[in-house]
Amino acid sequence: MSYAHLQPKPDTVQKSGRVAVLMGGTSAEREVSLNSGACVLQAMLDAGVDAFEVDIGKNRLQQLQQLQADRVFNVLHGRGGEDGQIQAVLEVLGIPYVGSSVQASAVTMDKLMSKRLMLGCDIATPPFSRVDSIADCDRVLQTLGLPLFVKPASEGSSIGMSRVATAEQLTAAYRKAAPFGDVLAEQLIDGDEYTVSWIGDTILPVFRIETPHEFYDYDAKYQADDTAYICPCGLQLEEQQQLHNIVRKMIDVFGLRHWGRADFLHQPGGEFQLIDINTVPGMTTHSLVPMAAREAGLSFPQLVLSLLQLTLEND
């Protein structure tokens, strides 16, 4: 497949004007966001973009009101940056930004809401249940069985997430996730993990992820050097087409735009199970969207310019 159309246009830098890179924030993913933001900012500067960083803090509304920028590249991961709040302010201020709109951002950040929408639209996802308390753990065990994943419903980067094999571990996992808000229990699917990134209407090469860790946790994502990212991913052509079709349906159902990444589990001969949607994916040296872009022939600066270019289409 040719990805030549993803190459940024020669006038993208000039037309982009002054670009603010939003990073940091106050979520549990602050450090990852600062890393992503630094990489995006350097790529823009290398490409000749008039770009500057904005470390978003608790006074984010005032910071955005004082923003002197023609457009925004949002690399705020997690709550406050990926959940529609920043997007809503930028909409009111009339500042174009990279990424999905308010509604799509809010829905995808809430894993419980996302999974309900998946089920309503016939997109396969592992069986799940909300966990409301320690006392509710017995009901969850009876409903879903073991093993399970337990995670905060509105956090990313596997923060607060646990793999659960026993009833005692479920109680501990709930206590670990509960400080972050609503808690989700999800039936563990023992299969291969695949991740799919996209830019605009184009799906990038698919990766299979393998890790010696218990699961693809925070350390495996951002720090470890023993995580394997395999491309070509090993799927048959027909299976890849099935996966692409699910991603296109997902983009349409959730109203996603510009870019993103979705994670799937797959057992041989079974359905692809959608487990997560990221509307502000990581942009660090360990991140998957830049890896997929490289497989498609895009350098990091070209990837950033291609995403900026998408904000120019409605100018």
ZITA-V676494 format. One record per backbone hydrogen bond with DSSP energy under -1.0 kcal/mol. NH is the residue of the N-H (numbers start at 1). CO is the residue of the C=O. Records with the same first field share a line. If there is no record, write none. Layout:
NH=CO / CO
This chain:
6=3
7=4
12=9
15=11
16=12
19=50
20=71
21=52
22=73
23=54
25=23 / 56
30=27
33=29
34=30
35=31
36=32
37=33
38=34
39=35
40=36
41=37
42=38
43=39
44=40
45=41
46=42
47=43
48=45
49=44
51=49
52=19
54=21
56=23
63=59
64=60
65=61
66=62
67=64
70=18
71=18
72=96
73=20
75=22
81=78
82=78
88=84
89=85
90=86
91=87
92=88
93=89
95=90
98=72
105=101
106=102
107=103
108=104
109=105
111=153
114=110
115=111
116=112
117=113
118=114
119=115
120=116
121=117
122=119
123=118
129=185
131=183
137=134
140=136
141=137
142=138
143=139
144=140
145=141
148=164
149=186
150=162
151=184
153=182
159=156
161=158
162=150
164=148
170=166
171=167
172=168
173=169
174=170
175=171
176=172
177=173
178=174
180=177
181=178
184=151
185=129
186=149
187=127
188=147
191=189
192=266
194=264
195=207
196=262
198=260
199=202
200=258
202=199
204=197
207=195
208=230
209=193
210=228
217=215
221=217
222=218
223=219
224=219
228=210
230=208
240=236
241=237
242=238
243=239
244=240
245=241
246=242
247=243
248=244
249=245
250=246
251=247
252=248
253=249
254=250
256=251
259=257
260=198
261=278
262=196
263=276
264=194
265=273
266=192
270=267
273=265
274=124
275=263
276=263
278=261
287=284
292=288
293=289
294=290
295=291
296=292
297=294
298=293
303=299
304=300
305=301
306=302
307=303
308=304
309=305
311=308
312=309
315=312
